Amino acid sequence: MSPAHPATPFVALEAGQTLQRPPLDGIEYRFGLLLAVFGLVFLFSLPPDQAPDEYAHFLHAYDVAKGHLLPAHDSEGWAGTTLPPALLQLNTRSPQLWRHPDEKWTWQDTQDLMNLRFSDEKERPVSMAQASIYTFLPYLPQAAGIRLAHGLHLPPLPLFYAGRLGSLVFGVLCVMLAIRLTPIGKLLFGGVALLPLTVQQLASLSADGPTIGLSLVLVAALLRLALSSNEGRLPSLVVGLLLLMFATALTKFPYTVLVLLYFGIAPEQVGSRRRYWLIGALVLAVTAIGLALSVTLTRPFILDPHRLREMPISESAQIHFLLTHPRAFLWMFLSNIAYFGVYWVLSLFSLGCLDTPLNPLTGLCYLCFLALLAVADRPRGELPWKLWGVGSAVVSLSSVMILTALYVWWNPPASDLLEGPQGRYFIPLMPLFFLLLRNGGIRVTADERFLARMTLAVAVLFLIYAWAILVNRFYFHEPPLLLAPPTLLSVGVLALLLCWAKYRWELAQATTNTAAPSACDASASSRPAA
């Protein structure tokens, strides 16, 4: 009697067939490569301090690089640090460029900064007031790059770019991990990561880059726990999720709402109802600890009232207004969304310090393409309705918290205007928002390989177009013909049409090759037996 062997799944292949990988297997490496390439392009094309509030973020990252997880106070009580005189000169040209499109960055400006050297002069105190609301955590990647550059004795300008490079490397790794983890919407995650504003923020010294990266991984990991079989990997996945939740709580607190997506998961996904609620309690406890630590680290450095703007702003007075006049606040809130919501969305397509807008029509087309990606992998089915409901609540609540926090922090008490919202604040919510469209009854059928090629092609086209706009804004009074946006868009659209035509030709050839043997078999079977 032969020994019994465990059953082994296998695929029977006919003659001439080859075993093929799943269409999206390894797609995270292609998105990671594109993000790294265009991230480097944006990193060196954007002049120093031209991302939103980048100089304040640089100061905080440099302070963390010196080993100060808790900053000192400046003369007014905000967070502050000390800086070598050579690094102070990096910001000499930035105020002249901001909101002055006629001002251009010249080769002489680059040479002047390249000639800067560190000296034995005493470091000078500087304020990083606008970065006082952040903990040390979203500056760790930038600080690692700055620390490495300092160890290599690099001059000030390469040290600045090394900080940007640290943020980019961390962002690329987070995006690749998020695409690998998520069981649905892989192309959607990649499309959001290759949004020009996302690339710019990941390749800058801003705290936005690590925040976006961590949020994308958190959403992807929660989707994996909700929609995939996790036998044998549940403990490691839960530990990773708890670490991600703690880290997210130390970045920007409105994104901690994303952890509530856990409660849209079916208890069967973690084994039992008892285990489900035990993990849920850990989720809430870890998030609460992270938020408490974040408040403990930042609260001593936030002034109330403050004058970061030309008008006096009081956080406590604004909160008092919200609690005592909820109806007036609600009317102001909804009316501002109705009047300015479109402009907030369009700011997703403004580069630099929000002073380099892309064509709104191209931006809206890209958003429509992201919506298509969200509903295109329909074979994987709709979201479970419990997950869809909790996801809708999470996106809505997080958006409300973002807008309310800006109203409290950046607007005078009882103001009729809600100033400060920008599209970049909503990038961490975009994958989850678009995935909610899967339950809308819209069905799109497309070959995944073709869809992956088109996603990469559309992203490359849009990034090249955005880079041309950025370069023309900062370097050319009269853009060269090859860098003119109409030229690039025309060439890009032609390239997309050629890709589509090539795909149709390959599909027709494959159909012909499949049909030919079938015809031969049919004729052979109709012959009488000898």
C-alpha positions in Angstrom: 0.0 0.0 0.0 1.5 3.3 -1.1 1.9 6.0 1.5 -0.7 8.8 1.4 0.4 12.2 0.2 -1.3 15.4 1.0 -3.4 16.8 -1.9 -1.5 19.4 -3.8 -3.3 22.0 -6.0 -2.1 22.1 -9.6 -3.1 23.7 -12.9 -3.2 21.5 -16.0 -1.7 23.2 -19.0 -2.4 22.2 -22.6 0.4 21.9 -25.1 1.8 25.3 -26.0 0.4 27.0 -22.9 2.6 28.7 -20.3 1.7 29.5 -16.7 1.2 33.3 -16.4 1.4 35.4 -13.3 -1.7 37.3 -12.1 -2.0 40.6 -14.1 -1.2 42.9 -11.2 1.5 40.7 -9.6 4.5 42.9 -8.8 2.7 46.1 -9.9 3.9 47.9 -6.7 7.5 47.8 -8.1 6.5 49.6 -11.3 4.6 52.3 -9.3 7.6 52.5 -6.9 10.0 53.0 -9.7 7.9 55.7 -11.3 7.4 57.5 -8.0 11.2 57.3 -7.3 12.1 58.7 -10.8 9.6 61.6 -10.8 10.2 62.2 -7.1 13.8 62.9 -7.9 12.8 65.1 -10.8 10.5 67.2 -8.6 13.0 67.1 -5.7 15.7 68.9 -7.8 13.3 71.0 -10.0 11.5 72.7 -7.1 13.7 75.5 -5.7 14.4 75.4 -2.0 11.6 76.3 0.4 9.0 76.4 -2.4 6.7 73.6 -1.0 4.0 74.9 1.4 5.6 76.0 4.6 8.8 74.1 3.7 11.2 76.4 5.5 9.4 75.9 8.9 9.3 72.1 8.2 13.1 72.2 7.4 13.8 73.9 10.8 11.8 71.2 12.6 13.5 68.4 10.7 16.9 69.9 11.3 16.1 70.1 15.1 15.1 66.5 15.1 18.3 65.6 13.2 20.2 67.1 16.1 18.5 64.6 18.4 15.9 67.0 19.9 12.6 65.0 20.0 11.2 67.9 22.0 12.1 71.4 20.7 13.0 74.4 22.8 10.9 77.6 23.1 11.6 80.7 21.1 11.3 84.2 22.5 7.5 84.2 22.1 6.8 80.7 23.4 6.5 78.9 20.1 8.8 75.9 19.2 12.2 77.1 18.3 15.7 75.9 17.5 19.2 77.2 16.6 20.6 77.2 13.1 24.0 77.8 11.6 24.2 81.1 9.7 24.8 79.3 6.5 21.5 77.5 6.7 19.7 80.7 7.4 20.8 82.0 4.0 18.9 79.2 2.2 15.7 81.1 2.7 16.9 84.5 1.3 15.3 84.1 -2.1 12.1 82.3 -1.2 10.0 85.3 -0.1 10.8 87.0 -3.5 9.4 84.0 -5.4 6.3 83.3 -3.4 3.3 84.6 -5.3 5.5 86.6 -7.6 5.3 84.7 -10.9 7.5 87.2 -12.7 10.4 86.3 -10.3 12.5 83.3 -11.6 15.1 81.1 -10.0 18.4 81.5 -11.8 21.6 79.5 -12.2 23.2 82.3 -10.2 20.9 81.6 -7.3 21.9 78.0 -7.3 25.6 78.8 -7.5 25.3 81.3 -4.6 23.7 78.6 -2.4 26.2 75.9 -3.5 29.0 78.3 -2.4 27.7 78.4 1.1 29.8 76.6 3.7 29.4 75.8 7.4 31.7 77.9 9.7 32.5 78.1 13.3 30.1 81.0 13.9 27.7 80.6 16.7 24.3 79.2 15.8 21.4 81.7 15.9 18.0 81.1 17.4 15.1 80.8 15.0 11.4 80.3 15.4 9.5 77.4 13.8 6.1 78.6 14.8 4.1 77.2 11.9 5.5 73.7 12.6 4.8 73.9 16.4 1.7 71.7 15.9 3.7 68.7 14.8 5.5 66.1 16.9 8.9 64.8 15.9 7.5 61.6 14.2 6.7 63.0 10.7 10.2 64.5 10.5 12.2 61.3 11.2 12.7 60.4 7.5 13.9 63.9 6.7 16.0 64.0 9.8 17.7 60.8 8.7 18.7 62.3 5.4 20.0 65.5 7.1 21.9 63.5 9.6 23.5 61.4 6.9 24.5 64.5 4.9 25.9 66.1 8.1 28.0 62.9 8.7 29.4 63.2 5.2 30.2 66.9 5.8 28.1 68.1 2.9 27.5 71.8 2.3 24.2 73.4 3.3 22.3 73.1 -0.1 23.1 69.3 -0.5 22.1 68.8 3.1 18.8 70.4 2.3 18.3 68.1 -0.6 19.3 65.1 1.5 16.4 65.9 3.8 14.1 65.9 0.8 15.6 62.6 -0.3 15.0 61.0 3.1 11.3 61.9 2.8 11.1 60.6 -0.7 12.7 57.2 0.1 10.2 56.7 3.0 7.3 57.7 0.8 8.3 55.3 -2.0 8.5 52.4 0.5 5.2 53.3 2.1 3.4 53.5 -1.3 4.9 50.1 -2.4 3.8 48.5 0.8 0.3 49.9 0.6 -0.1 48.7 -3.0 1.2 45.2 -2.0 -1.1 45.0 1.1 -4.4 46.1 -0.3 -6.5 43.3 -1.9 -8.5 45.8 -4.0 -7.8 49.0 -5.8 -4.1 48.5 -6.3 -4.1 50.7 -9.4 -6.1 53.3 -7.5 -3.6 53.5 -4.7 -0.8 53.9 -7.3 -2.8 56.6 -9.2 -3.2 58.6 -6.0 0.5 58.2 -5.1 1.4 59.5 -8.6 -0.8 62.6 -8.3 1.7 65.5 -9.0 0.9 67.2 -5.7 1.5 63.9 -3.8 4.8 63.5 -5.6 5.8 67.0 -4.7 4.9 66.6 -1.0 6.7 63.2 -0.8 9.8 64.8 -2.3 9.8 67.8 0.0 10.7 68.5 3.7 7.1 68.9 4.6 5.5 66.7 7.3 2.8 65.9 4.7 5.0 63.3 3.0 5.4 60.8 5.8 1.8 61.5 6.9 0.4 60.6 3.5 2.6 57.5 3.4 1.6 56.2 6.8 -2.1 56.9 6.1 -2.0 55.0 2.8 -0.4 51.9 4.5 -2.9 52.1 7.3 -5.9 52.1 4.9 -4.4 49.3 2.8 -3.7 47.1 5.9 -7.2 47.6 7.2 -8.7 46.6 3.8 -6.5 43.5 3.8 -7.7 42.5 7.2 -11.3 43.1 6.1 -11.3 41.4 2.7 -8.5 38.7 2.7 -8.0 35.4 4.3 -5.5 36.0 7.1 -4.9 32.5 8.5 -1.5 32.3 10.0 -0.7 36.0 9.5 -3.3 37.5 11.8 -1.0 38.2 14.8 1.7 40.0 12.7 -1.0 41.9 10.8 -2.7 43.1 14.0 0.7 44.1 15.6 1.5 46.0 12.4 -1.8 47.7 12.4 -1.5 48.8 16.1 2.0 50.3 15.3 0.6 52.1 12.3 -2.3 53.5 14.3 0.0 54.8 17.0 2.3 56.4 14.4 -0.7 58.0 12.6 -1.9 59.5 15.9 1.5 61.3 16.2 1.1 62.9 12.8 -2.1 64.9 12.2 -5.0 64.0 14.5 -7.9 64.1 11.9 -6.4 61.1 10.2 -6.7 59.0 13.4 -10.4 58.6 12.4 -9.1 56.1 9.8 -8.6 53.6 12.6 -12.4 53.3 13.0 -12.5 51.5 9.7 -11.6 48.5 11.8 -15.2 48.4 13.1 -16.4 47.8 9.5 -14.7 44.5 9.4 -16.8 41.3 10.0 -15.9 39.5 13.2 -15.3 36.3 11.2 -12.3 37.9 9.6 -10.4 37.7 12.9 -11.7 34.3 14.0 -14.4 35.0 16.7 -16.5 37.8 18.1 -14.6 37.8 21.3 -11.3 38.2 19.6 -12.9 40.9 17.4 -13.8 43.1 20.3 -10.5 42.4 22.1 -8.6 43.7 19.1 -11.1 46.6 18.8 -10.4 47.6 22.4 -6.6 47.5 21.7 -7.2 49.7 18.6 -9.0 52.4 20.6 -6.5 52.2 23.5 -3.4 52.5 21.3 -4.9 55.4 19.3 -5.9 57.2 22.5 -2.4 56.8 23.9 -1.0 58.1 20.7 -3.3 61.2 20.7 -2.5 61.9 24.4 1.2 61.7 23.7 0.8 64.0 20.7 -1.1 66.6 22.7 1.5 66.3 25.5 4.4 67.0 23.1 2.8 69.9 21.2 0.5 71.7 23.5 3.3 73.6 25.4 4.4 75.2 22.1 1.0 76.5 20.8 0.1 80.0 21.8 -3.4 81.1 22.5 -4.1 83.7 21.2 -1.6 84.0 18.4 -0.8 86.2 15.4 0.6 83.9 12.8 -1.7 85.8 10.5 -2.3 89.6 10.4 -5.4 89.2 12.4 -5.6 87.9 16.1 -6.6 84.3 16.4 -7.7 82.6 19.6 -8.2 78.9 19.7 -10.1 79.0 23.0 -12.4 81.8 21.8 -13.2 79.9 18.6 -14.0 76.7 20.5 -16.3 78.7 22.8 -18.1 80.1 19.7 -18.6 76.6 18.3 -20.1 75.3 21.6 -22.3 78.3 22.2 -23.4 79.0 18.6 -23.7 75.6 17.0 -26.4 76.7 14.5 -24.4 79.7 13.3 -21.3 77.5 13.0 -23.2 74.9 11.0 -24.6 77.5 8.6 -21.1 79.0 8.1 -19.6 75.5 7.6 -22.1 74.4 5.0 -22.2 77.7 3.1 -18.4 77.7 2.8 -18.4 74.2 1.5 -21.0 75.2 -1.1 -19.2 78.3 -2.2 -15.5 77.2 -2.0 -15.6 73.4 -2.1 -14.8 73.3 -5.8 -11.8 75.6 -5.3 -10.5 73.3 -2.4 -10.7 70.4 -4.8 -8.9 72.2 -7.6 -6.1 73.1 -5.2 -5.2 69.4 -5.5 -3.7 70.6 -8.8 -1.6 73.6 -7.5 2.1 73.0 -7.1 4.8 75.0 -5.4 3.5 77.1 -2.6 0.0 76.8 -4.2 1.0 79.5 -6.7 1.6 77.1 -9.7 -1.8 75.9 -10.8 -2.3 73.2 -13.4 -5.1 73.4 -15.9 -8.3 72.6 -14.0 -9.7 70.5 -16.8 -6.7 68.1 -16.8 -7.1 67.8 -13.1 -10.7 66.9 -13.3 -10.0 64.3 -16.0 -7.4 62.7 -13.7 -10.0 62.5 -10.9 -12.4 60.8 -13.3 -9.7 58.4 -14.2 -9.2 57.6 -10.5 -12.9 56.9 -10.2 -12.7 54.6 -13.2 -9.8 52.7 -11.5 -11.9 52.3 -8.4 -14.8 50.5 -10.1 -12.8 48.7 -12.8 -11.7 45.6 -10.8 -15.2 44.5 -10.3 -14.5 40.8 -10.4 -13.3 41.3 -6.8 -16.8 42.4 -5.9 -18.4 45.2 -4.0 -17.4 46.2 -0.5 -19.4 44.5 2.2 -22.1 47.0 3.2 -21.0 47.2 6.8 -17.5 48.1 5.6 -19.0 50.6 3.1 -21.1 52.3 5.7 -18.2 52.6 8.2 -15.9 53.8 5.4 -18.4 56.5 4.4 -18.6 57.6 8.0 -14.8 57.7 8.4 -14.3 59.8 5.2 -17.0 62.2 6.2 -15.9 62.5 9.9 -12.3 62.9 9.0 -13.1 65.6 6.4 -15.3 67.5 9.0 -12.4 67.3 11.5 -9.9 68.7 9.0 -12.1 71.7 8.2 -13.1 72.3 11.8 -9.4 72.2 13.0 -8.5 74.7 10.3 -11.4 77.0 11.4 -10.2 76.8 15.0 -6.5 77.2 14.3 -6.4 79.6 11.3 -9.5 81.8 11.5 -10.5 84.6 13.9 -13.4 83.8 16.3 -16.9 83.8 14.8 -15.5 84.4 11.3 -17.9 84.0 8.4 -15.2 82.6 6.2 -13.4 79.2 6.5 -9.9 80.0 5.2 -7.1 77.5 5.0 -8.4 74.3 3.5 -6.2 72.9 0.7 -6.6 69.8 -1.4 -3.4 68.2 0.0 -5.0 67.7 3.3 -7.5 65.2 1.7 -4.9 63.0 -0.2 -4.8 60.4 2.6 -8.6 60.0 2.3 -8.7 59.7 -1.5 -8.2 55.9 -1.9 -11.0 55.1 0.6 -13.3 57.8 -0.9 -13.0 56.4 -4.4 -13.4 52.8 -3.3 -16.8 53.7 -1.9 -17.9 54.1 -5.5 -17.7 50.4 -6.0 -21.1 50.0 -4.4 -22.8 52.5 -6.7 -24.0 50.1 -9.3 -21.6 51.2 -11.9 -19.9 48.2 -13.7 -16.8 48.6 -15.7 -15.1 45.6 -17.4 -11.5 46.0 -18.6 -8.5 43.7 -19.0 -6.3 44.3 -16.0 -3.1 44.2 -17.9 -4.3 46.9 -20.3 -5.7 48.9 -17.4 -2.3 48.7 -15.6 -0.5 49.9 -18.7 -3.0 52.8 -19.2 -2.7 53.8 -15.5 1.1 54.0 -15.7 0.9 55.8 -19.1 -1.7 58.4 -17.9 0.3 59.0 -14.7 3.5 59.6 -16.6 1.7 61.9 -19.0 0.2 63.9 -16.2 3.5 64.1 -14.3 5.4 65.3 -17.3 2.8 67.9 -18.0 2.9 69.0 -14.3 6.7 69.1 -14.3 6.7 71.3 -17.4 4.3 73.8 -15.7 6.5 73.8 -12.6 9.7 74.4 -14.6 8.1 77.1 -16.7 6.9 78.8 -13.5 10.3 78.9 -11.8 12.9 79.0 -14.6 11.5 80.5 -17.8 10.0 83.8 -18.8 9.1 82.4 -22.2 8.8 78.5 -22.1 10.6 76.6 -24.9 8.4 75.0 -27.5 9.2 71.5 -26.2 8.2 72.4 -22.7 5.0 74.2 -23.7 2.0 72.4 -22.0 0.0 72.2 -25.2 2.9 70.5 -27.0 3.3 68.0 -24.2 -0.4 67.3 -23.9 -0.7 66.7 -27.6 2.2 64.3 -27.7 0.9 62.5 -24.6 -2.6 62.1 -26.0 -1.1 60.7 -29.2 1.0 58.3 -27.2 -2.1 57.1 -25.3 -4.0 56.5 -28.5 -1.0 54.5 -29.8 -1.0 52.4 -26.7 -4.7 51.7 -27.0 -4.3 50.8 -30.7 -1.4 48.5 -29.9 -3.6 46.8 -27.2 -6.5 46.3 -29.7 -4.1 44.9 -32.3 -2.6 42.4 -29.7 -6.2 41.4 -28.6 -7.2 40.8 -32.2 -4.1 38.7 -32.9 -4.7 36.7 -29.8 -8.3 36.1 -30.8 -7.3 35.0 -34.3 -4.6 32.6 -32.9 -7.1 31.1 -30.6 -9.8 30.6 -33.2 -7.5 29.0 -35.8 -6.7 25.8 -33.9 -10.4 25.4 -33.1 -11.3 25.5 -36.8 -8.7 22.9 -37.6 -10.0 20.6 -34.8 -13.5 21.0 -36.0 -12.5 20.0 -39.6 -10.5 17.1 -38.3 -13.4 15.7 -36.2 -15.7 15.8 -39.2 -13.6 13.4 -41.2 -14.8 9.7 -41.2 -12.7 7.3 -39.3 -10.4 5.0 -41.3 
